[in-house]
Amino acid sequence: MKGLVSKVAKGKNKLKLIPLGGLHEIGKNMTAVEYKETIIVIDCGLMFPDEEMLGIDLVIPDITYLLKNREKVKAIMLTHGHEDHIGALPYILRQMNVPVYGTKLTQGLVGNKLKEFGLLSTVELKIVKPKDIIEVGDFKVEFIKTSHSIADSVAIAIHTPVGTVVHTGDFKIDYSPIDGEIIDLHRFAELGRQGVLVALADSTNVERPGYTMSESTVGATFIDMFKNASGRIIVATFASNIHRVQQAINAAVLYGRKVAICGRSMINVIGVAAELGYINIPEGVLIDIEQIGKYPNDKVTIITTGSQGEPMSALSRMSTSEHRKVNIIPGDMVIISATPIPGNEKLVTRVINQLFKKGADVIYESLADIHVSGHACQEELKLIQVLLKPKYFVPVHGEYRHLKQHAQLAEKMGVPRENIFVADNGMVLEFTKDTGRISGTVMAGKVLVDGLGVGDVGNIVLRDRKHLSQDGLIVVVVTISKESGMVVAGPDIISRGFVYVRESEDLMDESRNVIKEALSKCEEKQITEWGTIKSQVRDSLREYIYLKTKRNPMILPIIMEI
């Protein structure tokens, strides 16, 4: 009887890991960790829309499961301050206000974001530092120093009654970081010796062999380039890469150049970083962008956003002469210190071509070592496996191919195949001290943000937008007598994005005849229900248009009654 009771009690005390974003995709990172009455959430990121999501601004995780278990959710823990890890916070915290834990710089960036949304005064932001251990419900949450392409990044170890879970966050192993704060490999080794039940690790760079280069190597390249530049230098990079910005400033100072900051996000991030002491700008070096004309070209450096070719970014507007304060001139050196995010290659290439046309000397990654990744390559991922020695392994932060290859790497490092879970968003991974399995799924997916609307645009709206963008729209307006049911006026045809009416008068005349014929059939059959009349008109016109043009525009019949 005693054994039976202990089995029943043990069955209730299961640890659940539920990825809500970040799997089979790059971005939107969010993972829930649940035990009994406690849920903590690791990261709360957004994803930028792909080209199929017409008109969509942002994509955030679906938190239906968290809202259903609102009373259990005790905190959100942040690994670092990149948008794909903190960007969804303003949208999520409107629905579920819980304390948010993160390092000083991360919270500085979060605070800036919440201030824009009018939420700063209502949310509890708790600052932590590496080696801190926070008790939250049934968990003890430990923060571990890591290296990444943004300062103040951490891994998170969650000590639970079932065992220890380690989430690496985004990381690389940099032995010579700009701030001198080296990843705490000793603590990873100690956790491994004590026993790690589950490890979740960054898979972004798993396809790359070897090691990721140190961020400090970029500084040496900058110095060489600044030394040989005879005109203005414009450096485009990620606003959040404070160490990259610091190295550009250091090179500018070395050669007596003034520095101007351009781009809203760059100004915001550098402002927060300088205020919190994460970036050092000597007095007198920084000038306003409007003052650049007061200095010789060889004494000016501009640090800007736009390394991804975003159409509205500062660098993109400079390349098309649409920027109000900076015009590209022959002799400018433009350094694009970033790698295009998958899907952005065409945008970046277009900007590079436009900059060359304006006479600039453009330096980008394929020409020089001006960018290093913030993510671990294969040898670094192997080292973390060796140190942690996890019983179970879950690759995270990557498309399916990344997760699958990371799983194969873990198997080569000794993790049994049956103990590796290539999961999907919404999958519930359930663990005891001795077992691990997939126990079901919860609702998870994409919530689309369009302007002020959150979640009000779904697949049907996107399908319609795609249809309109490819084939255009025909609006048919008919006026019908209420008493007799006869057509009083029309049909009038309005075309948008299909054909130019004046140049296709024959097609439009024939289309009117087709519509009249369809309306006549409705009269003969004494059909008076508007929905049926609209369907008849739509079907007849669609068939005729496709026969004549092999196009399929959206057809919108409007019936007015007088």
C-alpha positions as CSV (number, residue, x, y, z in Angstrom):
1,M,0.0,0.0,0.0
2,K,2.8,2.4,0.9
3,G,4.4,1.8,-2.6
4,L,1.1,2.5,-4.3
5,V,0.7,5.8,-2.5
6,S,4.2,6.9,-3.3
7,K,3.6,6.1,-7.0
8,V,0.4,8.1,-7.1
9,A,2.1,11.1,-5.4
10,K,5.0,10.8,-7.8
11,G,2.7,10.8,-10.8
12,K,1.3,14.2,-9.7
13,N,4.7,15.8,-9.4
14,K,5.7,16.1,-13.0
15,L,7.7,18.9,-14.5
16,K,6.4,20.3,-17.8
17,L,8.3,22.2,-20.4
18,I,6.1,23.8,-23.0
19,P,7.7,25.8,-25.9
20,L,5.3,28.5,-27.1
21,G,7.6,30.0,-29.7
22,G,11.1,29.7,-31.1
23,L,10.8,26.2,-32.6
24,H,10.8,25.6,-36.4
25,E,11.3,29.4,-36.7
26,I,13.8,32.1,-36.0
27,G,12.3,34.5,-33.4
28,K,9.2,34.6,-31.2
29,N,11.1,32.8,-28.4
30,M,9.0,31.8,-25.4
31,T,9.1,28.7,-23.2
32,A,6.8,27.9,-20.2
33,V,8.2,25.8,-17.3
34,E,5.5,24.3,-15.0
35,Y,5.4,22.3,-11.8
36,K,2.3,21.9,-9.7
37,E,0.9,25.5,-9.2
38,T,3.9,27.3,-10.5
39,I,4.6,28.4,-14.1
40,I,7.5,30.6,-15.1
41,V,8.1,31.9,-18.6
42,I,11.5,32.2,-20.2
43,D,11.7,35.0,-22.7
44,C,8.9,36.8,-24.5
45,G,9.9,37.6,-28.1
46,L,8.5,38.7,-31.4
47,M,9.2,37.7,-35.0
48,F,9.1,39.9,-38.0
49,P,6.6,38.9,-40.7
50,D,7.6,37.0,-43.8
51,E,6.7,38.3,-47.3
52,E,3.5,36.2,-47.3
53,M,2.1,38.2,-44.4
54,L,1.0,41.2,-46.3
55,G,0.6,44.4,-44.2
56,I,1.5,42.6,-40.9
57,D,3.9,44.5,-38.7
58,L,4.9,41.9,-36.1
59,V,4.2,38.3,-35.1
60,I,4.0,37.4,-31.4
61,P,3.3,34.1,-29.6
62,D,-0.2,32.7,-28.8
63,I,-0.4,32.7,-25.0
64,T,-3.9,31.1,-24.7
65,Y,-2.4,28.4,-22.5
66,L,-0.9,30.9,-20.1
67,L,-4.1,32.9,-19.9
68,K,-6.1,29.7,-19.1
69,N,-3.6,29.1,-16.2
70,R,-3.2,32.8,-15.3
71,E,-3.1,32.1,-11.5
72,K,-0.1,29.8,-11.9
73,V,2.1,32.2,-13.9
74,K,4.4,33.7,-11.4
75,A,7.1,35.5,-13.5
76,I,8.8,36.1,-16.8
77,M,12.5,35.5,-16.9
78,L,14.6,37.2,-19.7
79,T,17.9,35.9,-21.1
80,H,18.8,39.1,-23.0
81,G,17.5,42.2,-24.6
82,H,17.1,41.3,-28.3
83,E,13.6,41.9,-29.9
84,D,13.1,38.1,-30.5
85,H,13.4,37.6,-26.8
86,I,11.7,40.8,-25.3
87,G,9.7,42.3,-28.2
88,A,6.3,40.8,-27.3
89,L,6.3,41.9,-23.7
90,P,4.1,45.0,-24.2
91,Y,1.5,42.9,-25.8
92,I,1.7,40.1,-23.3
93,L,1.8,42.2,-20.2
94,R,-1.4,44.0,-21.2
95,Q,-3.1,40.6,-20.9
96,M,-1.2,39.2,-17.9
97,N,0.7,41.4,-15.6
98,V,3.4,39.5,-13.8
99,P,6.9,40.4,-12.5
100,V,9.7,40.5,-15.1
101,Y,13.2,39.5,-14.2
102,G,16.2,40.5,-16.2
103,T,19.7,42.0,-16.1
104,K,20.3,45.7,-15.9
105,L,20.7,46.4,-19.6
106,T,17.9,44.1,-20.6
107,Q,15.5,45.8,-18.1
108,G,16.7,49.2,-19.4
109,L,15.7,48.2,-22.9
110,V,12.4,46.7,-21.7
111,G,11.6,49.8,-19.7
112,N,12.1,52.0,-22.8
113,K,9.7,49.7,-24.7
114,L,7.1,49.7,-21.9
115,K,7.3,53.5,-21.6
116,E,6.3,53.8,-25.3
117,F,3.2,51.7,-24.6
118,G,2.3,53.5,-21.4
119,L,2.9,50.4,-19.3
120,L,6.1,51.2,-17.3
121,S,4.3,52.3,-14.2
122,T,2.1,49.2,-14.0
123,V,4.8,46.5,-14.5
124,E,7.2,45.2,-11.9
125,L,10.7,45.1,-13.4
126,K,13.2,43.2,-11.2
127,I,16.9,43.6,-11.9
128,V,19.1,40.5,-11.4
129,K,22.7,39.8,-12.0
130,P,24.7,36.7,-12.8
131,K,25.0,34.2,-9.9
132,D,21.7,35.5,-8.4
133,I,19.3,32.8,-7.3
134,I,15.6,33.9,-7.1
135,E,12.9,31.8,-5.4
136,V,9.6,31.7,-7.4
137,G,7.0,29.3,-6.3
138,D,8.3,25.8,-6.5
139,F,11.5,26.9,-8.4
140,K,14.8,28.4,-7.6
141,V,15.9,30.3,-10.6
142,E,19.7,30.9,-11.2
143,F,21.2,33.4,-13.7
144,I,24.5,32.4,-15.4
145,K,26.8,34.8,-17.3
146,T,27.1,34.1,-21.0
147,S,28.4,35.9,-24.1
148,H,26.2,37.0,-27.0
149,S,26.0,39.9,-29.5
150,I,24.4,42.1,-26.8
151,A,25.8,42.8,-23.3
152,D,24.3,41.4,-20.1
153,S,23.1,38.1,-21.6
154,V,22.5,35.2,-19.3
155,A,21.6,31.5,-19.3
156,I,19.0,30.3,-16.8
157,A,19.1,27.3,-14.5
158,I,15.8,26.3,-12.9
159,H,16.2,24.1,-9.9
160,T,13.0,22.1,-9.5
161,P,11.9,19.3,-7.1
162,V,12.2,16.9,-10.1
163,G,15.7,18.1,-11.3
164,T,17.6,21.0,-12.8
165,V,16.7,22.5,-16.1
166,V,19.3,24.6,-18.0
167,H,18.2,27.0,-20.7
168,T,21.3,28.5,-22.5
169,G,19.5,31.4,-24.1
170,D,21.3,32.7,-27.2
171,F,25.1,32.4,-26.5
172,K,28.6,31.9,-27.9
173,I,31.9,31.2,-26.1
174,D,34.0,34.4,-26.3
175,Y,37.3,34.2,-24.4
176,S,38.1,37.8,-25.1
177,P,34.8,39.8,-24.9
178,I,34.8,43.6,-25.2
179,D,33.6,44.1,-21.6
180,G,35.9,41.4,-20.2
181,E,33.0,39.5,-18.7
182,I,33.7,35.9,-19.8
183,I,31.0,33.2,-20.0
184,D,30.8,31.3,-16.7
185,L,31.9,27.9,-17.9
186,H,32.8,26.9,-14.4
187,R,29.2,27.1,-13.3
188,F,28.0,25.1,-16.3
189,A,30.5,22.4,-15.2
190,E,29.4,22.5,-11.6
191,L,25.8,22.1,-12.7
192,G,26.9,19.1,-14.8
193,R,28.6,17.5,-11.9
194,Q,25.5,18.0,-9.7
195,G,23.3,16.6,-12.4
196,V,21.2,18.3,-15.1
197,L,17.9,16.7,-15.9
198,V,17.1,18.7,-19.1
199,A,19.1,21.1,-21.2
200,L,17.6,23.4,-23.8
201,A,20.3,25.0,-26.1
202,D,20.5,27.6,-28.9
203,S,20.6,25.9,-32.3
204,T,21.0,28.9,-34.6
205,N,24.6,28.2,-35.8
206,V,24.6,24.4,-35.5
207,E,25.3,24.1,-39.2
208,R,28.6,25.9,-38.9
209,P,31.7,23.8,-37.9
210,G,34.4,25.1,-35.5
211,Y,34.1,28.2,-33.3
212,T,32.5,31.6,-33.6
213,M,35.1,34.4,-33.8
214,S,35.5,36.7,-30.9
215,E,33.7,40.1,-31.1
216,S,37.1,41.8,-30.5
217,T,38.3,40.7,-34.0
218,V,35.9,43.2,-35.5
219,G,37.6,46.0,-33.7
220,A,40.9,45.3,-35.4
221,T,39.2,45.4,-38.8
222,F,37.5,48.7,-38.0
223,I,40.9,50.3,-37.1
224,D,42.4,49.2,-40.4
225,M,39.4,50.6,-42.3
226,F,39.3,53.9,-40.4
227,K,43.1,54.3,-41.0
228,N,42.6,54.2,-44.8
229,A,39.4,56.2,-45.1
230,S,39.7,59.7,-46.6
231,G,36.1,60.7,-46.4
232,R,33.1,60.2,-44.1
233,I,32.6,56.7,-42.5
234,I,29.1,55.4,-42.1
235,V,28.8,52.3,-40.0
236,A,25.5,50.3,-40.1
237,T,25.0,47.6,-37.5
238,F,22.3,46.2,-35.2
239,A,21.3,48.9,-32.6
240,S,21.5,46.3,-29.8
241,N,25.1,45.3,-30.5
242,I,26.5,47.7,-28.1
243,H,30.0,46.2,-28.2
244,R,30.1,46.6,-32.0
245,V,29.1,50.3,-31.6
246,Q,31.7,50.7,-28.9
247,Q,34.4,49.4,-31.2
248,A,33.3,51.8,-34.0
249,I,33.5,54.7,-31.5
250,N,36.9,53.5,-30.3
251,A,38.2,53.5,-33.9
252,A,36.7,57.0,-34.5
253,V,38.3,58.4,-31.4
254,L,41.7,56.8,-32.4
255,Y,41.7,58.8,-35.7
256,G,40.2,62.0,-34.2
257,R,36.7,61.7,-35.7
258,K,33.5,63.0,-34.3
259,V,30.6,60.5,-34.0
260,A,26.9,61.2,-34.9
261,I,24.2,58.7,-34.2
262,C,21.4,58.1,-36.7
263,G,18.2,56.0,-36.6
264,R,15.6,56.0,-33.9
265,S,16.4,52.6,-32.4
266,M,20.1,53.3,-32.4
267,I,19.6,56.6,-30.5
268,N,17.3,54.8,-28.0
269,V,19.6,51.9,-27.3
270,I,22.8,53.9,-27.1
271,G,21.0,56.3,-24.8
272,V,20.0,53.5,-22.4
273,A,23.5,51.8,-22.7
274,A,25.3,55.1,-22.0
275,E,23.1,55.9,-19.0
276,L,23.6,52.5,-17.5
277,G,27.4,52.5,-18.1
278,Y,27.5,49.8,-20.8
279,I,29.1,52.1,-23.4
280,N,31.9,54.7,-23.0
281,I,31.8,57.8,-25.2
282,P,34.6,60.3,-24.4
283,E,33.4,63.8,-23.8
284,G,33.3,66.0,-27.0
285,V,33.2,63.0,-29.4
286,L,29.4,62.8,-29.9
287,I,27.8,65.4,-32.1
288,D,24.2,65.9,-33.3
289,I,23.5,64.6,-36.8
290,E,22.6,68.1,-37.9
291,Q,26.2,69.3,-37.1
292,I,28.0,66.9,-39.5
293,G,28.3,69.6,-42.1
294,K,30.4,71.7,-39.7
295,Y,33.4,69.3,-39.8
296,P,35.7,68.1,-42.6
297,N,34.5,64.8,-44.1
298,D,37.5,62.9,-42.9
299,K,36.7,63.9,-39.3
300,V,33.1,62.5,-39.3
301,T,31.7,59.0,-38.5
302,I,28.0,58.2,-38.6
303,I,26.7,55.1,-36.8
304,T,23.3,54.2,-38.1
305,T,20.6,51.5,-38.3
306,G,19.7,49.8,-41.5
307,S,22.1,46.9,-41.7
308,Q,19.2,44.6,-42.8
309,G,18.1,46.9,-45.7
310,E,14.8,47.6,-44.0
311,P,12.9,50.0,-46.4
312,M,12.3,52.7,-43.7
313,S,15.6,52.5,-41.9
314,A,18.1,55.3,-41.9
315,L,20.7,53.7,-44.2
316,S,18.0,52.7,-46.7
317,R,16.7,56.2,-46.9
318,M,20.2,57.6,-47.3
319,S,20.7,55.2,-50.3
320,T,17.7,56.6,-52.1
321,S,18.3,60.3,-51.1
322,E,15.2,60.4,-48.9
323,H,17.0,61.0,-45.6
324,R,16.5,64.6,-44.5
325,K,19.9,65.0,-42.8
326,V,22.4,62.7,-44.6
327,N,23.1,62.5,-48.3
328,I,25.5,59.9,-49.6
329,I,28.3,61.6,-51.5
330,P,31.3,60.2,-53.5
331,G,34.1,59.3,-51.2
332,D,31.9,58.1,-48.3
333,M,32.9,54.7,-46.9
334,V,29.8,52.7,-45.8
335,I,30.6,49.7,-43.6
336,I,27.6,47.2,-43.2
337,S,28.7,45.4,-40.1
338,A,26.1,42.6,-40.1
339,T,25.0,39.5,-41.9
340,P,21.6,39.5,-43.6
341,I,19.0,37.7,-41.6
342,P,17.5,34.8,-43.8
343,G,14.9,36.5,-46.1
344,N,16.6,39.9,-46.0
345,E,19.3,39.2,-48.6
346,K,17.5,41.0,-51.5
347,L,16.8,44.1,-49.4
348,V,20.4,44.3,-48.3
349,T,21.7,43.8,-51.9
350,R,19.4,46.5,-53.2
351,V,20.8,49.0,-50.6
352,I,24.4,48.0,-51.4
353,N,23.7,48.6,-55.1
354,Q,22.1,52.0,-54.5
355,L,25.0,53.1,-52.3
356,F,27.6,52.1,-55.0
357,K,25.6,54.1,-57.6
358,K,25.9,57.2,-55.4
359,G,29.7,56.8,-55.4
360,A,30.2,55.3,-51.9
361,D,32.8,52.7,-51.2
362,V,30.7,49.9,-49.6
363,I,32.3,47.3,-47.3
364,Y,30.1,44.3,-46.4
365,E,30.8,40.8,-44.9
366,S,31.8,39.0,-48.1
367,L,34.5,41.6,-48.6
368,A,36.0,41.9,-45.1
369,D,35.8,40.5,-41.6
370,I,33.4,43.2,-40.3
371,H,30.9,40.9,-38.6
372,V,31.0,38.0,-36.2
373,S,27.9,36.0,-35.1
374,G,26.6,36.0,-31.6
375,H,25.7,32.3,-31.7
376,A,27.7,29.2,-30.9
377,C,29.1,27.0,-33.6
378,Q,29.4,23.2,-33.4
379,E,32.5,23.0,-31.2
380,E,31.0,25.4,-28.7
381,L,27.7,23.5,-28.6
382,K,29.7,20.3,-28.0
383,L,31.6,21.9,-25.1
384,I,28.3,22.9,-23.4
385,Q,27.0,19.3,-23.9
386,V,30.2,18.0,-22.3
387,L,30.0,20.4,-19.3
388,L,26.3,20.0,-18.6
389,K,26.0,16.2,-19.4
390,P,22.1,16.5,-19.5
391,K,20.0,13.4,-19.2
392,Y,17.5,14.8,-21.6
393,F,18.1,17.3,-24.4
394,V,15.8,19.8,-26.3
395,P,17.3,21.8,-29.1
396,V,15.6,25.3,-29.3
397,H,15.9,28.6,-31.2
398,G,16.0,27.5,-34.8
399,E,14.2,26.2,-37.9
400,Y,13.5,22.4,-38.1
401,R,16.8,21.7,-39.9
402,H,18.7,23.5,-37.1
403,L,16.8,21.5,-34.4
404,K,17.3,18.2,-36.2
405,Q,21.1,18.7,-36.7
406,H,21.5,19.9,-33.1
407,A,19.7,16.7,-32.0
408,Q,22.2,14.6,-34.1
409,L,25.1,16.5,-32.6
410,A,23.8,15.8,-29.1
411,E,23.4,12.1,-29.9
412,K,27.1,12.0,-31.1
413,M,28.0,13.5,-27.8
414,G,26.4,10.6,-25.9
415,V,22.8,11.6,-25.2
416,P,20.6,8.6,-26.0
417,R,18.3,9.2,-29.1
418,E,15.2,8.4,-27.0
419,N,16.2,11.2,-24.6
420,I,16.3,13.9,-27.3
421,F,13.1,15.8,-28.2
422,V,12.9,17.7,-31.4
423,A,9.7,19.4,-30.3
424,D,7.2,21.8,-31.9
425,N,5.6,24.9,-30.4
426,G,2.8,23.8,-28.1
427,M,4.2,20.4,-27.4
428,V,4.1,19.4,-23.7
429,L,7.3,17.7,-22.6
430,E,6.8,15.9,-19.3
431,F,9.6,14.8,-16.9
432,T,10.0,13.0,-13.7
433,K,13.4,12.2,-12.1
434,D,13.6,9.1,-14.2
435,T,11.4,9.6,-17.2
436,G,10.8,12.0,-20.1
437,R,8.0,11.9,-22.7
438,I,5.7,14.0,-24.9
439,S,2.4,14.0,-23.1
440,G,0.3,16.1,-25.4
441,T,-0.1,19.6,-26.9
442,V,-1.6,23.0,-26.0
443,M,-2.7,25.8,-28.2
444,A,0.3,27.7,-29.7
445,G,1.0,29.6,-32.8
446,K,1.2,33.0,-34.3
447,V,-0.7,36.1,-33.3
448,L,-0.4,38.8,-36.0
449,V,0.0,42.5,-35.1
450,D,-1.3,44.9,-37.7
451,G,-1.2,48.6,-36.6
452,L,-3.1,48.8,-33.3
453,G,-4.9,45.5,-34.0
454,V,-3.5,42.4,-32.2
455,G,-4.9,39.1,-33.4
456,D,-7.7,40.6,-35.5
457,V,-6.0,39.6,-38.7
458,G,-6.1,35.9,-39.4
459,N,-5.6,33.5,-42.3
460,I,-8.8,34.5,-44.1
461,V,-7.8,38.2,-44.1
462,L,-4.3,37.3,-45.3
463,R,-5.7,35.1,-48.0
464,D,-7.8,38.0,-49.2
465,R,-4.9,40.4,-49.1
466,K,-2.8,37.9,-51.2
467,H,-5.6,37.5,-53.6
468,L,-6.0,41.3,-54.0
469,S,-2.2,41.8,-54.4
470,Q,-2.0,39.2,-57.2
471,D,-5.2,39.6,-59.2
472,G,-6.8,42.9,-58.1
473,L,-10.5,43.8,-57.4
474,I,-13.7,44.3,-59.4
475,V,-16.6,46.0,-57.7
476,V,-20.0,45.5,-59.3
477,V,-22.7,48.0,-58.3
478,V,-26.4,47.4,-59.1
479,T,-29.5,49.3,-58.0
480,I,-32.7,47.3,-57.7
481,S,-36.3,48.5,-57.1
482,K,-37.6,47.4,-53.8
483,E,-41.2,47.1,-55.1
484,S,-40.7,45.4,-58.5
485,G,-37.3,43.7,-57.9
486,M,-36.2,45.1,-61.3
487,V,-32.8,46.6,-62.1
488,V,-33.1,50.3,-62.0
489,A,-29.5,51.4,-62.5
490,G,-26.3,49.7,-63.4
491,P,-24.5,47.5,-63.5
492,D,-21.5,49.8,-62.9
493,I,-18.1,48.2,-62.8
494,I,-15.1,49.6,-60.8
495,S,-11.7,48.0,-61.3
496,R,-8.7,48.3,-59.0
497,G,-5.4,46.5,-59.6
498,F,-7.0,44.4,-62.4
499,V,-7.1,46.4,-65.7
500,Y,-7.2,50.1,-66.6
501,V,-10.9,50.5,-67.5
502,R,-10.4,53.0,-70.3
503,E,-7.9,50.8,-72.1
504,S,-10.2,47.7,-71.7
505,E,-13.6,49.1,-72.7
506,D,-14.6,46.1,-74.7
507,L,-13.9,43.8,-71.8
508,M,-15.9,46.0,-69.4
509,D,-18.8,46.2,-71.9
510,E,-19.0,42.5,-72.3
511,S,-18.7,42.1,-68.5
512,R,-21.7,44.3,-68.0
513,N,-23.7,42.1,-70.5
514,V,-22.7,39.0,-68.5
515,I,-23.9,40.6,-65.3
516,K,-27.2,41.7,-66.9
517,E,-27.7,38.2,-68.1
518,A,-27.1,36.8,-64.7
519,L,-29.6,39.3,-63.2
520,S,-32.2,38.5,-65.8
521,K,-32.0,34.8,-64.9
522,C,-32.5,35.7,-61.3
523,E,-35.6,37.7,-62.3
524,E,-37.0,34.8,-64.4
525,K,-36.5,32.4,-61.5
526,Q,-38.0,35.0,-59.1
527,I,-34.9,35.0,-56.9
528,T,-35.1,37.9,-54.5
529,E,-32.6,36.9,-51.8
530,W,-29.6,39.2,-52.0
531,G,-27.0,36.6,-51.1
532,T,-28.1,34.3,-53.9
533,I,-28.2,37.2,-56.5
534,K,-24.7,38.2,-55.5
535,S,-23.4,34.7,-55.8
536,Q,-25.0,34.4,-59.3
537,V,-23.4,37.7,-60.4
538,R,-20.0,36.7,-58.9
539,D,-19.9,33.2,-60.4
540,S,-21.0,34.4,-63.9
541,L,-18.5,37.3,-64.0
542,R,-15.6,35.2,-62.6
543,E,-16.1,32.5,-65.2
544,Y,-16.2,35.1,-68.0
545,I,-13.2,37.1,-66.8
546,Y,-11.1,33.9,-66.4
547,L,-12.1,32.7,-69.9
548,K,-11.0,36.1,-71.4
549,T,-7.9,37.0,-69.4
550,K,-6.8,33.8,-67.4
551,R,-6.9,36.1,-64.3
552,N,-9.0,35.6,-61.2
553,P,-9.6,39.0,-59.5
554,M,-11.6,39.3,-56.3
555,I,-15.2,40.2,-57.3
556,L,-17.3,42.2,-54.9
557,P,-21.0,42.7,-55.9
558,I,-22.9,45.5,-54.1
559,I,-26.7,45.7,-54.4
560,M,-28.5,48.8,-53.5
561,E,-32.3,48.9,-53.0
562,I,-34.5,51.9,-53.7
